[in-house]
Amino acid sequence: MEAAGIERLRITGGEPLVSPKLETFLKTVAGFGLDEISLTTNGQLLARKLPLLLDAGIARLNVSLDTLNAEAFRSIARGGDLATVLDGMQQASAAGMKIKVNMVPLNGQNLDQVLPLLEYCLARGYELRFIELMRMGHLARDSNAFLQQFVGLQQLLQVIGERYEYLQADAPVDATALRYSIPGQGFFGVIANESVPFCRTCSRLRLSSTGWLHGCLSSSNRHYVGDLLDKPRHQALPALQGLLVKALADKQPVAFSGGATVMKIIGG
């Protein structure tokens, strides 16, 4: 953290709560002295793992949830139980955690869930973030499939505007999400990677559990940092700083152009 100037860390996956090494990992991370540690989860094990997360100082959760329809949930998530996820979120919120819900709206699948899910989140103090579909994996190769499913910022705001009045709210300079306020009710956000690219200001880096550093989801470049653990500090720090510069240089200059990498491999 000293070499990179990192202040915030998000643990993601896959699904981090299934790892048998989670407790040891969280105890180590908690000792880094970071300003914030958050975690992204599908919520299936959230209630069960909540005491562990609280002990580790996890202050914020991002829960992936694309529908409030139980049958559609099983189809989209390829299994699992909606009620279990909603109960885990409620318990985490009651324990003082901030909850953000991540939804990827798709034509022909869950566009009818935009308003119900927004209403559900507003009523409970969760912040819903809509994420535009990304050109990754097979979608980077199949433009027709991407365009058929893609829901852009303007389409999404039109759907929301049918029920709610909203105003654009302030967000940090390096934020990936556009943030909107519904006066008197709450906020929602849109990660509009296609409609309003944010590559110029993106400062995020991703580190895999196998020791690979990724600077950009849209780049196949990666940089191995695992061997630095075996080097003395005076050698490891400058080497790490050099790899960080290379990773940051992998970022797209203007907009996300797509990549063959599958999101579940690199994390959210």
C-alpha positions as CSV (number, residue, x, y, z in Angstrom):
1,M,0.0,0.0,0.0
2,E,3.0,2.3,0.7
3,A,4.3,1.9,-2.9
4,A,0.9,2.3,-4.6
5,G,-0.7,5.0,-2.5
6,I,-3.8,2.8,-2.3
7,E,-6.4,3.9,0.3
8,R,-9.4,1.8,-0.6
9,L,-9.7,-1.9,-1.3
10,R,-12.6,-4.0,-2.7
11,I,-12.6,-7.7,-2.4
12,T,-14.3,-9.4,-5.3
13,G,-14.3,-12.6,-7.3
14,G,-15.9,-14.9,-8.4
15,E,-17.6,-15.2,-5.1
16,P,-15.2,-14.3,-2.3
17,L,-17.4,-15.7,0.5
18,V,-16.9,-19.3,-0.7
19,S,-13.2,-19.2,-0.2
20,P,-11.9,-21.4,2.7
21,K,-9.1,-18.9,3.1
22,L,-11.4,-15.9,3.5
23,E,-11.0,-15.5,7.3
24,T,-7.2,-15.5,7.1
25,F,-7.2,-13.2,4.2
26,L,-9.5,-10.7,5.9
27,K,-7.4,-10.6,9.1
28,T,-4.4,-9.8,7.0
29,V,-6.1,-7.1,5.0
30,A,-7.6,-5.5,8.1
31,G,-4.1,-4.8,9.3
32,F,-3.2,-2.7,6.3
33,G,-4.6,0.5,7.8
34,L,-6.7,1.3,4.7
35,D,-9.4,4.0,4.7
36,E,-12.1,1.5,3.5
37,I,-12.4,-2.2,2.8
38,S,-15.5,-3.3,0.8
39,L,-16.6,-6.5,-0.7
40,T,-18.6,-7.6,-3.7
41,T,-20.8,-10.7,-3.3
42,N,-23.8,-12.5,-4.8
43,G,-25.3,-12.6,-1.3
44,Q,-26.0,-16.3,-0.9
45,L,-23.6,-16.7,2.0
46,L,-23.9,-13.2,3.3
47,A,-26.0,-13.8,6.5
48,R,-23.7,-16.8,7.4
49,K,-20.5,-14.8,6.9
50,L,-21.7,-11.5,8.3
51,P,-20.0,-11.8,11.8
52,L,-16.7,-12.5,10.0
53,L,-17.1,-9.4,7.8
54,L,-18.0,-7.2,10.7
55,D,-15.0,-8.3,12.7
56,A,-12.7,-7.5,9.7
57,G,-14.0,-4.0,9.5
58,I,-15.9,-4.4,6.2
59,A,-17.9,-1.2,6.0
60,R,-19.6,-1.5,2.6
61,L,-21.0,-4.2,0.5
62,N,-21.8,-4.4,-3.2
63,V,-24.4,-7.1,-3.8
64,S,-25.0,-8.3,-7.4
65,L,-28.8,-8.5,-7.9
66,D,-30.5,-8.3,-11.3
67,T,-34.2,-9.1,-10.5
68,L,-36.7,-9.4,-7.7
69,N,-38.5,-12.2,-9.4
70,A,-37.5,-15.5,-7.7
71,E,-37.8,-17.6,-10.8
72,A,-36.0,-15.2,-13.0
73,F,-33.3,-14.9,-10.3
74,R,-32.6,-18.6,-10.4
75,S,-32.3,-18.4,-14.2
76,I,-30.0,-15.3,-14.3
77,A,-27.8,-16.3,-11.4
78,R,-27.8,-20.0,-12.5
79,G,-29.1,-21.1,-9.1
80,G,-29.4,-19.8,-5.6
81,D,-32.3,-18.4,-3.6
82,L,-33.5,-14.8,-3.8
83,A,-35.0,-14.7,-0.3
84,T,-31.6,-15.7,1.1
85,V,-29.9,-12.8,-0.6
86,L,-32.5,-10.3,0.5
87,D,-32.3,-11.5,4.1
88,G,-28.5,-11.2,4.1
89,M,-28.7,-7.7,2.8
90,Q,-31.3,-6.7,5.5
91,Q,-29.1,-8.2,8.2
92,A,-26.0,-6.4,6.9
93,S,-27.8,-3.1,6.7
94,A,-29.2,-3.5,10.3
95,A,-25.6,-4.1,11.4
96,G,-24.6,-0.7,10.0
97,M,-23.1,-1.7,6.7
98,K,-23.7,0.5,3.6
99,I,-25.3,-1.5,0.8
100,K,-24.9,-0.9,-2.9
101,V,-26.8,-3.1,-5.3
102,N,-25.4,-3.8,-8.7
103,M,-27.8,-4.5,-11.6
104,V,-27.0,-5.1,-15.2
105,P,-30.2,-4.2,-17.2
106,L,-30.6,-6.2,-20.4
107,N,-33.2,-6.0,-23.1
108,G,-35.3,-9.1,-23.2
109,Q,-34.3,-10.3,-19.8
110,N,-34.8,-7.9,-16.8
111,L,-35.6,-4.4,-18.2
112,D,-39.0,-4.7,-16.5
113,Q,-37.2,-5.0,-13.1
114,V,-35.5,-1.6,-13.3
115,L,-38.3,0.3,-11.5
116,P,-39.2,-2.5,-9.0
117,L,-35.6,-2.9,-7.9
118,L,-35.1,0.9,-7.7
119,E,-38.2,1.2,-5.5
120,Y,-37.1,-1.7,-3.3
121,C,-33.6,-0.1,-2.8
122,L,-34.9,3.4,-2.1
123,A,-37.3,2.1,0.5
124,R,-34.4,0.4,2.4
125,G,-31.7,3.0,2.0
126,Y,-29.7,0.9,-0.4
127,E,-28.0,2.6,-3.4
128,L,-28.8,0.9,-6.7
129,R,-26.2,1.1,-9.4
130,F,-27.1,0.2,-12.9
131,I,-24.1,-1.2,-14.9
132,E,-24.1,-1.0,-18.7
133,L,-23.3,-4.3,-20.4
134,M,-19.6,-4.5,-21.2
135,R,-18.0,-5.8,-24.4
136,M,-16.2,-8.7,-22.7
137,G,-15.7,-12.4,-23.4
138,H,-18.0,-13.6,-26.2
139,L,-19.7,-10.1,-26.4
140,A,-16.4,-8.6,-27.5
141,R,-16.6,-10.9,-30.6
142,D,-20.3,-10.8,-31.2
143,S,-21.5,-7.2,-31.8
144,N,-25.1,-8.3,-32.7
145,A,-25.5,-10.1,-29.4
146,F,-24.2,-7.2,-27.5
147,L,-26.4,-4.6,-29.3
148,Q,-29.5,-6.8,-28.8
149,Q,-29.1,-6.9,-25.1
150,F,-27.5,-3.5,-24.4
151,V,-29.4,-0.9,-22.4
152,G,-27.7,2.5,-22.5
153,L,-27.8,5.5,-20.2
154,Q,-30.5,7.4,-22.0
155,Q,-32.9,4.4,-22.3
156,L,-32.4,3.7,-18.7
157,L,-33.0,7.2,-17.6
158,Q,-36.2,7.3,-19.7
159,V,-37.5,4.3,-17.9
160,I,-36.7,5.8,-14.5
161,G,-38.1,9.2,-15.5
162,E,-41.5,7.6,-16.1
163,R,-41.9,7.2,-12.4
164,Y,-39.3,9.4,-10.6
165,E,-38.0,12.9,-10.9
166,Y,-34.2,12.9,-10.6
167,L,-31.2,15.3,-10.5
168,Q,-27.6,14.5,-11.3
169,A,-25.6,14.6,-8.1
170,D,-21.9,15.2,-7.4
171,A,-19.4,12.3,-7.6
172,P,-15.7,12.0,-7.0
173,V,-13.5,12.9,-10.0
174,D,-12.3,9.3,-10.5
175,A,-15.7,7.8,-9.9
176,T,-16.8,5.2,-12.4
177,A,-20.5,5.9,-11.8
178,L,-22.7,8.9,-12.7
179,R,-24.8,9.6,-9.6
180,Y,-28.4,10.8,-9.4
181,S,-30.6,12.0,-6.6
182,I,-34.3,11.4,-6.3
183,P,-35.2,14.2,-3.9
184,G,-36.4,13.1,-0.6
185,Q,-35.9,9.4,-1.4
186,G,-32.3,8.6,-2.1
187,F,-29.8,8.0,-4.8
188,F,-29.0,5.7,-7.7
189,G,-26.0,5.5,-10.0
190,V,-25.2,4.4,-13.5
191,I,-21.8,3.0,-14.6
192,A,-22.2,4.1,-18.2
193,N,-19.0,2.7,-19.7
194,E,-20.4,2.8,-23.2
195,S,-22.5,5.9,-23.1
196,V,-20.3,8.1,-21.0
197,P,-16.8,6.6,-20.9
198,F,-14.7,7.3,-17.8
199,C,-11.4,5.7,-19.0
200,R,-9.5,9.1,-18.8
201,T,-10.1,9.4,-15.0
202,C,-10.1,5.7,-14.0
203,S,-7.5,5.0,-11.3
204,R,-8.5,1.4,-10.4
205,L,-6.2,-1.6,-10.5
206,R,-7.0,-5.2,-10.1
207,L,-4.9,-7.8,-8.4
208,S,-5.7,-11.5,-8.9
209,S,-5.4,-14.2,-6.2
210,T,-2.6,-15.7,-8.3
211,G,-0.5,-12.6,-8.2
212,W,-1.3,-10.9,-11.6
213,L,-1.9,-7.1,-11.7
214,H,-4.4,-5.9,-14.3
215,G,-4.6,-2.2,-15.2
216,C,-7.6,-2.3,-17.4
217,L,-10.5,-4.6,-18.1
218,S,-10.2,-3.7,-21.8
219,S,-6.6,-4.8,-22.0
220,S,-5.2,-8.3,-22.1
221,N,-1.9,-7.1,-20.6
222,R,-1.1,-8.3,-17.1
223,H,1.9,-8.0,-14.8
224,Y,3.1,-10.6,-12.4
225,V,3.9,-9.3,-8.9
226,G,3.8,-12.6,-6.9
227,D,7.6,-13.0,-7.1
228,L,8.1,-9.7,-5.3
229,L,7.1,-11.3,-2.1
230,D,10.4,-13.2,-2.1
231,K,12.5,-10.1,-2.5
232,P,13.9,-7.8,0.2
233,R,11.9,-4.7,0.8
234,H,14.5,-2.3,-0.7
235,Q,14.3,-4.3,-4.0
236,A,10.5,-5.1,-4.0
237,L,9.2,-1.6,-3.5
238,P,10.9,0.0,-6.6
239,A,10.1,-3.1,-8.7
240,L,6.4,-2.8,-7.6
241,Q,6.3,0.9,-8.4
242,G,7.6,0.1,-11.9
243,L,4.9,-2.5,-12.5
244,L,2.2,-0.1,-11.3
245,V,3.3,2.5,-13.8
246,K,3.1,-0.2,-16.6
247,A,-0.4,-1.3,-15.4
248,L,-1.7,2.2,-15.4
249,A,-0.3,2.7,-18.9
250,D,-2.6,-0.2,-20.1
251,K,-5.7,2.0,-19.5
252,Q,-7.6,3.0,-22.6
253,P,-7.0,6.7,-23.5
254,V,-10.7,7.5,-24.2
255,A,-13.2,4.7,-23.9
256,F,-13.6,1.0,-23.2
257,S,-13.0,-0.8,-26.4
258,G,-13.8,-4.4,-25.3
259,G,-11.7,-7.4,-24.4
260,A,-11.6,-11.2,-24.7
261,T,-11.2,-11.5,-20.9
262,V,-14.2,-13.0,-19.1
263,M,-15.4,-10.8,-16.2
264,K,-15.6,-13.7,-13.7
265,I,-11.8,-14.4,-14.2
266,I,-10.7,-10.8,-13.5
267,G,-13.3,-9.7,-11.0
268,G,-15.7,-6.8,-10.9
